[in-house]
């Protein structure tokens, strides 16, 4: 039980002081550096912590924490900034709207959802995870990540989930260029059968992707002719969330 308590206290300390180094945690708890390091690695393997992307010697909370208690987001600037624009987007298109955050390049995590009132609609539970390369939310995040991060994902292998899943590295990289040019990504049956989505990245002040907002709909209601309209609406919503968050 002591090790469990220690792990939880280290997890709480990372949440409070992130991004934080092993040395800083060692001083805070008065524990051997090797003990703190082992705990951090264990929590990282379980998805609770991750290395900071700009300084890998520092640790921060992983997005998987949000899957356990998404309500905790309600006090965050991201959740507060996103909620009203998501509702307005839902009202404009009458489709389900998702807010997702990346857990490194491991997966996307659904942290909020605004449902439409249609009898037939898509559904992703809060806390659901999905691969970056096979989803619109994931690819709009990948489009703004450093090349090294994309290379890391490609090196792990691009798993096929349907006949439409992009599994060719060159094709994926070309699509990411298109996402940057268009401002949004599109998923037509590439992950879940009969599910389509249009997503845009929410960027911080230096262009780092923080999250993605998406319109999700059944394939039966996806109309390619509406893509420019949906793309503009989603991209505008993402920009509004970013502006509200930094205001």
C-alpha positions as CSV (number, residue, x, y, z in Angstrom):
1,X,0.0,0.0,0.0
2,X,2.9,2.3,0.6
3,X,3.9,2.2,-3.0
4,X,0.4,2.9,-4.1
5,X,0.1,5.9,-1.8
6,X,3.5,7.1,-3.0
7,X,2.5,6.8,-6.6
8,X,-0.7,8.8,-6.0
9,X,1.2,11.5,-4.2
10,X,3.7,11.8,-7.0
11,X,0.9,11.9,-9.5
12,X,-0.7,14.8,-7.6
13,X,2.6,16.6,-7.3
14,X,3.2,16.4,-11.1
15,X,-0.4,17.8,-11.6
16,X,0.4,20.7,-9.3
17,X,3.9,21.5,-10.5
18,X,4.0,20.4,-14.1
19,X,6.1,20.3,-16.1
20,X,8.4,19.0,-13.3
21,X,11.8,17.2,-13.3
22,X,12.8,14.0,-11.4
23,X,15.2,16.1,-9.3
24,X,12.5,18.5,-8.3
25,X,10.2,15.7,-7.2
26,X,13.1,14.1,-5.4
27,X,13.6,17.2,-3.3
28,X,9.9,17.6,-2.7
29,X,9.4,14.1,-1.3
30,X,12.9,13.4,0.1
31,X,12.9,10.1,-1.8
32,X,15.8,8.4,-3.6
33,X,16.0,9.6,-7.2
34,X,15.7,6.0,-8.4
35,X,12.5,5.5,-6.6
36,X,10.9,8.6,-8.1
37,X,12.1,7.6,-11.5
38,X,10.6,4.1,-11.3
39,X,7.3,5.5,-10.2
40,X,7.3,8.0,-13.0
41,X,8.1,5.3,-15.6
42,X,5.3,3.1,-14.2
43,X,2.7,5.9,-14.3
44,X,3.9,6.7,-17.8
45,X,3.5,3.1,-19.0
46,X,-0.1,3.1,-17.5
47,X,-0.9,6.3,-19.4
48,X,-1.2,8.6,-16.4
49,X,2.0,10.7,-17.1
50,X,4.0,11.6,-20.1
51,X,7.2,13.4,-20.9
52,X,6.8,17.1,-21.8
53,X,7.1,17.3,-25.6
54,X,9.3,20.4,-25.5
55,X,11.6,19.2,-22.7
56,X,11.6,15.4,-22.2
57,X,13.4,15.7,-18.9
58,X,10.2,17.1,-17.4
59,X,7.0,15.3,-16.7
60,X,3.3,16.3,-17.0
61,X,-0.1,14.7,-16.6
62,X,-1.3,12.5,-19.5
63,X,-4.6,13.0,-21.1
64,X,-5.8,9.6,-19.9
65,X,-6.4,11.3,-16.5
66,X,-9.2,13.2,-18.2
67,X,-10.9,9.9,-19.2
68,X,-11.3,9.1,-15.5
69,X,-12.8,12.3,-14.4
70,X,-13.7,14.6,-17.3
71,X,-15.7,16.8,-15.0
72,X,-12.4,18.1,-13.7
73,X,-12.1,19.9,-17.0
74,X,-14.9,22.2,-16.0
75,X,-12.4,24.4,-14.1
76,X,-9.9,24.5,-17.0
77,X,-9.6,27.2,-19.5
78,X,-10.0,24.7,-22.4
79,X,-13.3,23.3,-21.2
80,X,-14.7,26.7,-20.3
81,X,-13.6,28.2,-23.6
82,X,-14.9,25.3,-25.7
83,X,-18.4,24.6,-24.2
84,X,-20.4,27.5,-25.6
85,X,-18.8,27.4,-29.1
86,X,-19.5,23.7,-29.2
87,X,-23.1,24.2,-28.4
88,X,-23.5,26.9,-31.1
89,X,-21.8,24.5,-33.7
90,X,-24.2,21.7,-32.7
91,X,-27.1,24.1,-33.2
92,X,-25.8,25.2,-36.6
93,X,-25.4,21.6,-38.0
94,X,-27.6,19.5,-35.7
95,X,-24.9,16.8,-35.4
96,X,-22.8,15.6,-32.5
97,X,-19.8,17.7,-31.5
98,X,-16.8,16.2,-29.8
99,X,-13.8,17.8,-28.0
100,X,-10.8,15.6,-28.0
101,X,-7.3,16.0,-26.6
102,X,-4.1,14.2,-27.6
103,X,-2.3,11.8,-25.3
104,X,1.1,12.4,-26.9
105,X,1.1,10.6,-30.2
106,X,-0.5,7.5,-28.5
107,X,-4.2,8.4,-29.0
108,X,-6.9,11.0,-28.9
109,X,-9.2,11.1,-25.8
110,X,-12.8,12.4,-25.9
111,X,-13.2,14.8,-23.1
112,X,-16.5,16.5,-23.9
113,X,-19.5,15.9,-26.2
114,X,-22.6,17.9,-27.2
115,X,-25.3,15.7,-28.6
116,X,-27.7,16.5,-31.4
117,X,-31.4,15.7,-31.2
118,X,-31.5,13.3,-34.1
119,X,-32.9,9.8,-33.5
120,X,-29.9,8.3,-35.4
121,X,-26.5,9.9,-34.4
122,X,-22.9,9.0,-33.7
123,X,-21.8,8.3,-30.1
124,X,-18.4,8.3,-28.5
125,X,-18.4,8.1,-24.7
126,X,-16.4,10.5,-22.6
127,X,-13.0,8.9,-22.2
128,X,-13.1,7.0,-25.4
129,X,-9.7,6.8,-27.1
130,X,-8.9,6.6,-30.9
131,X,-5.8,6.4,-33.0
132,X,-4.4,9.6,-34.5
133,X,-3.8,8.5,-38.0
134,X,-7.3,7.0,-38.5
135,X,-9.4,9.9,-37.3
136,X,-10.1,13.5,-38.3
137,X,-9.4,14.7,-34.7
138,X,-6.1,12.8,-34.7
139,X,-4.9,14.0,-38.1
140,X,-5.7,17.6,-37.5
141,X,-3.5,17.3,-34.4
142,X,-0.7,15.5,-36.3
143,X,-0.8,18.2,-39.0
144,X,0.6,20.7,-36.5
145,X,3.0,18.5,-34.6
146,X,6.8,18.4,-35.3
147,X,8.0,16.1,-38.0
148,X,9.8,14.0,-35.4
149,X,6.4,13.2,-33.8
150,X,4.9,12.1,-37.0
151,X,8.0,10.0,-37.7
152,X,7.5,8.3,-34.3
153,X,3.9,7.4,-35.0
154,X,4.8,6.1,-38.5
155,X,7.6,4.0,-37.1
156,X,5.2,2.2,-34.8
157,X,3.2,1.2,-37.8
158,X,-0.1,2.5,-39.1
159,X,-2.8,0.0,-38.1
160,X,-5.7,-0.6,-40.6
161,X,-9.2,-0.3,-39.1
162,X,-11.1,-0.3,-42.4
163,X,-10.5,-0.3,-46.1
164,X,-10.3,3.5,-46.0
165,X,-7.7,3.8,-43.2
166,X,-4.6,5.7,-44.3
167,X,-1.8,3.2,-43.8
168,X,0.7,4.4,-46.3
169,X,3.2,6.8,-44.7
170,X,3.7,9.0,-47.8
171,X,-0.1,9.3,-48.3
172,X,-0.5,10.2,-44.6
173,X,2.1,12.9,-44.8
174,X,0.5,14.3,-48.0
175,X,-2.8,14.4,-46.3
176,X,-1.4,16.3,-43.3
177,X,-0.1,18.9,-45.7
178,X,-3.7,19.2,-47.1
179,X,-5.0,19.6,-43.5
180,X,-2.7,22.5,-42.8
181,X,-3.7,24.1,-46.1
182,X,-7.5,23.6,-45.6
183,X,-7.6,24.1,-41.9
184,X,-9.6,21.0,-41.2
185,X,-9.4,17.2,-41.5
186,X,-12.0,14.7,-42.8
187,X,-12.7,11.1,-41.8
188,X,-15.0,9.1,-44.1
189,X,-15.4,5.6,-42.6
190,X,-11.6,5.4,-41.9
191,X,-11.9,4.3,-38.2
192,X,-15.4,3.2,-37.3
193,X,-17.7,1.8,-40.0
194,X,-20.4,4.3,-41.2
195,X,-19.0,7.1,-39.1
196,X,-17.8,10.4,-40.6
197,X,-16.3,13.5,-39.1
198,X,-14.8,16.9,-39.9
199,X,-12.4,18.3,-37.3
200,X,-10.1,21.3,-36.7
201,X,-7.3,21.8,-34.3
202,X,-7.3,24.2,-31.4
203,X,-3.9,25.8,-31.3
204,X,-2.1,27.7,-28.5
205,X,-0.3,31.0,-29.1
206,X,2.8,29.4,-30.5
207,X,0.9,27.1,-32.9
208,X,1.0,23.9,-30.7
209,X,-2.1,21.8,-31.1
210,X,-3.9,21.5,-27.7
211,X,-7.1,19.8,-28.7
212,X,-9.5,19.2,-31.6
213,X,-13.2,19.9,-32.1
214,X,-15.2,17.7,-34.5
215,X,-18.6,17.4,-36.1
216,X,-19.4,13.7,-36.2
217,X,-22.3,12.1,-38.2
218,X,-23.5,8.8,-39.7
219,X,-22.2,8.1,-43.2
220,X,-25.8,8.3,-44.4
221,X,-25.9,12.0,-43.6
222,X,-22.4,12.9,-44.9
223,X,-22.6,14.9,-48.1
224,X,-19.3,15.7,-49.8
225,X,-20.9,18.9,-51.2
226,X,-21.3,20.2,-47.7
227,X,-17.6,19.7,-46.8
228,X,-16.5,23.4,-47.5
229,X,-19.3,24.6,-45.2
230,X,-18.7,22.1,-42.5
231,X,-14.9,22.7,-42.7
232,X,-15.4,26.4,-42.3
233,X,-17.8,26.1,-39.4
234,X,-15.5,23.7,-37.5
235,X,-12.3,25.7,-38.2
236,X,-14.1,28.9,-37.1
237,X,-15.2,27.1,-33.9
238,X,-11.7,26.0,-33.2
239,X,-10.3,29.5,-33.7
240,X,-13.0,30.9,-31.3
241,X,-12.1,28.4,-28.6
242,X,-8.4,29.3,-28.9
243,X,-9.2,33.0,-28.7
244,X,-11.5,32.6,-25.7
245,X,-9.0,30.4,-23.9
246,X,-6.2,33.0,-24.3
247,X,-8.4,36.0,-23.5
